[in-house]
Amino acid sequence: MGLGDIRYDHIIAAAEEFRRLGRDTFLRTYGFGRAMSYELVLDGRRYDSGAIAGVAHGYATGDFLGAADFSGGAATVARCLRELGFVVETGEPSSNRAALLARLRNLKVSRGPGNPAPSRHQPLSLLWAISRAADERPRLTPWPTFRDEVGPLLVEFGLPNAKATPEYPFWHLQGSGLWEVRGVPSELAEKMPNARTFAELEPEAGFTAETADLLRDPVNRLEAIATICETYLEDIDRQALFARTGLSGYTTAGGLLTASGEESGGAVMDDYERATGPAPRREATRSVIVRDEALARRVKELEDNRCQICGTALRHLNRPYSQAAHIRGLGSPHHGPDELQNLLCLCPNCHVLFDGLEIYVDSEGLVRGTRGDRAPRPLRRKPRHPMDEAHIAYHRTLCVLNAHKPDVG
């Protein structure tokens, strides 16, 4: 790979496309993950340096580089950008993330008379808003939409005997520093307007621009969801809660369709409950993620087609058989990168358990069961197979979120 063909104007063009598409779409389009070290700083905004350089190379030569093409590492990209006159800084997303999570842990939630438990109105409203952010929907939501969608959530998942008053979180979430309300005249904003005033004015509310930008990062989003659930919603059925708030994607690591993985049948049956003809068929159009098959073959070769969790080496049709499993899923809402550092070589059984959040890799590199019913065993790692600990931590957080076990990991 050579970056010598890139010029100043090519970087500017790539940055403009980045802004136009948005970070997540830009990175997915060109096959990059978030920058872990160096970021390009331009006009007060931060850009993932490797992705910008790869796309700029495409503008310069017609050959768009992917993450695997940067053999010299992020430092090489940073040096190239600096030589062209750009500012490159070490990214510090963790500090911004820490501030976000701290504000979520310290919501000014009310407590009803005779009930020491904190109100769930604000936490449930935030989960609903995070779901909208994950779907890339508008940042601000009109009051009628908020009322009609959040109100039923407060009834279903709020504290027993608590009144469903969506106007309270709609307004009082401003105290978190993460939320804003627009459309209420200043003379009426000294105290919370009543529901009738909201109906007349139809104001909008949602995350601040800074908060919304942080939540575009799938890692920040998952950490925010986990923080809200662990702090305020510990005793709620997560499966049911996520289904109702539009966060069902966080109940699996790999996007399994159903618990059985099969679609319901529709065959005609006779009196003896036996099919009378071939299985029915229907036409369907799907949008699927295009995986790099070379990467899948590479991880299997590196691990000798042996499962990294249980050690099983299968054969099928007289050939070795294994599966390449992404640690952090490629699809929504996880948006993991298709790279060797995000792949494991697993047998089909362990792949299903891993995607179904039944097993995880702890911080010591041991594979454990989320139900506490498995003896820990080390994850097999070949020296030439790098694995990104950030992806493993992401999967572990998903397991914590769904297992209701704070001691996991």
Secondary structure, 3 states (H helix, E strand, C coil): CCCCCCCHHHHHHHHHHHHHHCHHHHHHHHCCCCCCCEEEEECCEEEEHHHHHHHHHHHHHCCCCCHHHCCCCHHHHHHHHHHCCCEEEECCHHHHHHHHHHHHHCCCCCECCCCCCECCHHHHHHHHHHHHHHCCCCCEEEHHHHHHHHHHHHHHHCCCCCCCCCHHHHHHHHHHCCEEEECCCHHHCCCCCCHHHHHHHCCEEEECHHHHHHHCCHHHHHHHHHHHHHHHCCCCCHHHHHHHHCCHHHHCCCCCCCCCCCCCCCCCECCCCCECCCCCCCCCCCCCCCCCHHHHHHHHHHCCCCCCCCCCCEEECCEEECEEEECCCCCCCCCCCCCHHHEEEECHHHHHHHHCCCEEECCCCEEEECCCCCCCEECCCCCCCCCCHHHHHHHHHHHHHHHCCCCCC
